[in-house]
Amino acid sequence: MIPLLLLFLLLPSTFCLICPKEYYLVNDSKCLKAAWTRATHSEAESNCTASGGTLVNIKNAIDNHAVFNFANTAGLDYIWIGLSCFANTTSSCFWDDASGSAASYSNFDPYGPNYSGDRNCVFMWMSAGYPARWSSSNCGNNFAMYSYGYICEAPPTLNGNPYHSMLPACNYNYNRKCYMRSDDYGKLYSNQSAANNFCLQNGYTSGLASIHSKIDVDFIRSLYKGTNTTHVYIGAE
């Protein structure tokens, strides 16, 4: 099978921040979406990934307060956050978006990570217990009573003007980048060089898509969900 290509253009920073569908901009930095249907930690993570995000990640006290207020306004009682612990220290707790550990900031209740067996998934207390604090929990894989609501997070992007004559079509706007699939225009390529030239000829000055994070990978995969495509060219050699 001839691989398809995926190209992208970095959006200029002068446009307004916007969020994906069903997400709301919070603190001019995070796009959040509330999910009321109770789920296990892994189910919540998968559901967030399918909607272009991750379980919410919290790296400072300002964001922690914002997430708490957002979830509280939504009427949630407990929420999963995108953190899993593998020992009893914050440095052993890692964010689901592969951005590192909670060593630099955490807001655990007085018991700390309290890792034990299947208690390696982290939730935030709302009205009961320790409001806005975090606690280790059974991940819910074996016990339905540990299924909670959750908050998904997606990166904000920029509101590019699709009618500007100097910009190419922005078919997929995500994380401050414009993406376009070559197969949307009936184009298939047998080598990376030809694919990259197609990107440049269509105004995508950054050429083939480059990947810098897990959320980039998840988004690109989502573009081909439900299709027969198994390979795409990206801007790496």
N, C-alpha and C positions, 0 to 999 in steps of 0.2 A: 504494500500500500504506500502511495506517495504521501509523505507528511504534508499537512497543511501548515500555514504560517499564522502567527499571531503578532500583530504590530501594535505599537503604542506611541503616543505623543504626550510629553509632559505639558500639563496645562499651566498657563501663566498665573502668577500669584495675585493678580489684580482682581480676580473675580470673587464673588461671594461663596462662602462655604455652604454646601448642601449635604443632605444625607440620602442614603438609599431609601427606596420605598418602605414605608412602615416604621422607619427609624426617625428619632427626634434629636436635634442638636442640643447638647447640654454643655455649658461652660465654654462654648465656642471651640471645643476640642474633641468631644466624644459624640458619636451617634448611638443612641440607646433605644432598645425595643423591649417592652415587657412581655413575658409569656406567662399566662395564668395556668395553663394546663400542667399539672404536676408531672414531673419526669425524674428519672434517675440522673445522676451527674453525666454519665456517658450519653444518654439520650438527649439531654439538654445541650451538650457540646455539639453533637451531630446536627441537631435542629438549628443551632445558631450558624454552623458552618454552611448548611444548605441555604440559608438566607443571606449569605455574603458576609458573615461576621464570625465572632467567637463568643464564648461566655465572657462576661465583662471582666476586664483586667483593671486593677486599682493600684496605682503607683505612688499616690500621695494623699494627704489628709483632705485636700480640697476635693479631689475626685471621689474620695470615700463618702464625704458628706453629700455630694451631688448624687451619687448612685443611691445612697440611702433615701434621700428625699424623693427621687424619681420612683423608686420601688414602693415607698410608703404612699405616695400619691396614687399609685396604681392599685393600692389595696392588697399588696402581697404581704404574707406573714413571714416567710423565710425565703431567701433566694440563694440559689447556687451562684458562686462566682468562679471564675476560670482558674482556680488554683488547686493543686494537688500536692500533698506532703508525703514524704517517704522516710521521715524520722521525726524526732521531737524538737527540731530547731527550725527557725525561719529560713535558714540557708538551704534547707532540704525541701522547701516548698517551691514549686516551679509553676509558672504561668503557662496556660494552655496554648498561648500564641507563640511559644518558644522564645520569648523575650528575656528569659532569665528567672532568677529566684526572687523571693520576697525578703531577702536579707536587708535591703535598703529601706523598705517600708512595709509594715504590716500593722494590723489592728485587731489582733486576736484577743479573745476574752482572757480572764486571769489564768485559765488552764493551758494557754498556748496551743501549739499545733496538736499536742496530745495524740500523736500517731499510735495506732494499735490495730493490727490486722487489717480489716477493710475500712478503718476509720481514716482514710487518707484524702477524702474530698472535703472541700471547704465551703461553708455557707455563711451568709450574713444574717444576724438576728434583726428582726424588725421591731414590732411593738413589745414582744415578750423577751424575757431573758436579759440580754445585754444589747440594747438597740445600737445599731451601726457597727457592732463588734463582730469579729469572725470566730468561727468555731469549726473544729474538725468533726466530721460525721461519717457514719456508714454511707457508702456511695449509693446505696439504694438498689444495688444489683440483685440482692437476695431478700430484701425486706421492703415492701411497698410503702410502709410507714415513713421511710426516709426519702420519698419522692417529694420534691419541692417545685415551686415556681422558679423562674430565673429571669435574668436580664441578659440580652445579647448586645454586643457592641460591634460596630463597624466603623472603619475610618471615614471621616468626612472627606468630601472631594470638593472640587471647585466648579462653579456654575459657568462652564464655558459657553460661548455664544455660537450655536450651530449655524446661525445665519451670516456669520462674519465670513466674507469672501476669502480672507487670507487663511482660514483654518480648514483642515480637512474634516470630513464627517466624523463626529464623535459617537460611534455606535454604542460603545459601552464605557461609561464614565465611572471610574472607581479609583479611590485613593490617590487623587490628584493626577490621574493619568487617563488618556483617551485610548481605548483599545478598538481594533477592528479585525474581524476574522476574514481571511482571504476567501474562504469558501462561501461567504455571504455574497461574493461577487464572482463565484464560479472559478476561482483561481486555485490551482494546485501546483506545487513546485517540487522538483526532484533534488534540489541542493540548496544549501543555506544561503549562498551568495545571491542566487536569483531571487530567493524569497526576500532577502534584505533589500535588494534593489527595488522590488515592488513596493515595499514600505516607503522608501525614500521618494519614489516617483509619485506617491499619493500624498505627500506632504507630512508624513510621519518622520520628523527629523531625527528622532532617536532610534529609528529603525526597528528591528525585531524586538519583541518584548524582553525586558530583563527582569529577573526575579531577585528580590532582596529580602523577602520575609515569607513566613508560612501563609499569611493571609493572601499574598500574591498567588502562591501556588493554589490555594483553595479557590480563589476567584477564577483563575484560568481553567481549572477543572470544571467549575460550575458552568462555564460558557459552552462546554461540550457534553454536559450531562444529558443523557437520553439519545445521544448520537452514536454513530459507529466509529467515530474518530478515536484513534488510540495513540497517535503521535502528532506533535506540532513542533515547528521550528521556533526556537527562542534565541535571543541574542547572547548566547554563550558558546564558547568553543572548547 
